[in-house]
Amino acid sequence: MQADAEVRLIPVREAGDVRMGKQLSPASREAAGQFPYLRVANVYEGRIDLSDVKAMGFSRAEREVYGVSPGDILLNEGQENLMMVGRSALYQGDPGIYCFQNTLIRFRPGPGVVPEYAQAVFVRWRARGVFAGIAEKTSISHLGGNRFGSLLFPLRPLREQRRIVDIIGAVSAQERAIETSIAKLRSVRQGALLASMAAIQSESPPAGWARIPLKDVVPTAEYGISEALDRDPQGVPVLRMNNLQDGRPELSEMRYSPAPVAKRLELRSGDVLFNRTNSIDHIGKSCIWRDELPMATFASYLVRINPDRSRLIPEYLVEWLMHPVIRQRVRSISTIAVQQVNVNPTRLRELEIDLPVDLEEQRRIVDFLHSCDEQIHDEQEELAKLRDLKQGLVDDLLSGEA
């Protein structure tokens, strides 16, 4: 690496053009010259999502001012989550296609700045809390164009910027390769799930399968606790809706009950949990408990629906609940409450389940799906290690920054 003496700290506004986008107004919604624009919802760290682009009125002159060109970096100006302020992505599409709203800040690098290098600096700043430290904190935290433009940018010689970008790019290529592998494995798993449970969409169950009301093999549905929860780990760990991920418990964001829990409401190995209430996207999330903690319970908006194991294994029940056709059926029986939907466990148990009569066949289906899960898990661990390595590498490369 070049000596730190070659690093000059200059205000961001001197390293390139800093501009806030156009403010959305009722008049702009109806104005002539409707033109697509990008907003906070389109800008994620390192990528721009163009699947949901809105339009408002932009005059020809405004398109010149607010147009997005290749090499521009868009940063989230305002976010409810303080640590998401300044999330950024490099625009690499064609010029003249999009403008941008004032929920974003556009940084257009000057001739002495490599765009990919600038974006690496901004990503590091957000990770280290630089943007959070200068944001104006109201109901929504705002980065502010002037505050952003006043930050001191570590300007290096172009050759050094390009070298840094090349090194980061090589690691990013490995990252994308693993992400592609994970996506393919997920696709294989989904195909296997659909193929192995094809009976769900058939007119009648095939030989060796039964189609029966769920209540015939799931005799009860049990609600969890209704205690107020806190973050004190001295209490009893409580699984909530967000702790149900891909059929397994996710324990990184736990809450705890300060009050004792009845013995019958403690989780036992093999318990199946079903999320009965929340937004429509989260209704029906399920998981199986495998004693991931010495002791835990579950919140009242989850229900425990354990099967009769002489006819249905818990793992098959969870896979059935996560099947896209069943998720849709669950949504169809949900009722709408204030800002959320709810599934009555009694109605859930009236749904018909298709299952192999032979428990060994149920296990065969589950075992293959779980082998896919293990491969996905291994790839995810590799990806996490690579991302940690990448973060450390970026910190080293940019360590001359003040």
Number of C-alpha atoms within 10 A of each C-alpha: 9 12 8 13 8 13 18 16 16 15 16 22 22 14 22 20 14 19 19 20 22 20 11 15 11 8 10 16 14 12 13 12 14 15 17 16 23 25 22 22 14 19 23 18 17 15 15 20 12 12 7 9 14 15 19 22 21 23 13 9 9 12 18 12 15 21 20 26 18 14 19 22 26 35 29 26 29 24 20 13 11 21 18 21 25 32 26 28 25 26 19 14 14 10 13 13 13 19 24 26 21 20 23 29 27 26 28 23 23 13 10 13 18 20 24 22 23 24 25 20 18 21 22 17 17 20 16 13 16 18 27 21 14 15 23 16 15 9 9 15 20 23 26 21 19 13 15 22 21 13 16 17 21 21 23 24 14 14 11 18 20 17 14 19 20 14 14 19 14 11 16 15 11 14 18 12 13 17 15 12 16 19 13 13 17 16 13 13 19 16 12 16 20 15 12 16 17 13 19 20 12 10 7 12 16 14 8 10 15 17 17 14 15 19 21 15 20 19 12 16 19 14 18 21 20 11 15 11 18 15 13 13 12 9 17 22 25 24 25 22 24 15 21 23 13 15 20 18 21 17 17 8 10 18 21 21 24 17 11 9 17 9 8 8 16 17 23 16 10 16 18 24 31 25 24 25 24 18 13 18 10 18 22 28 24 29 28 24 19 14 14 12 10 8 12 20 22 26 22 20 19 26 23 24 24 21 24 15 11 9 16 20 19 24 21 21 24 22 21 20 20 19 16 14 14 19 18 14 15 21 18 10 15 21 13 14 11 6 8 14 19 22 22 15 21 12 13 19 19 13 17 16 20 22 24 22 15 14 15 11 15 20 17 13 19 20 14 15 19 14 12 18 16 12 15 19 13 13 17 16 12 14 19 13 12 17 16 12 13 19 16 12 16 19 16 12 19 21 11 18 18 10
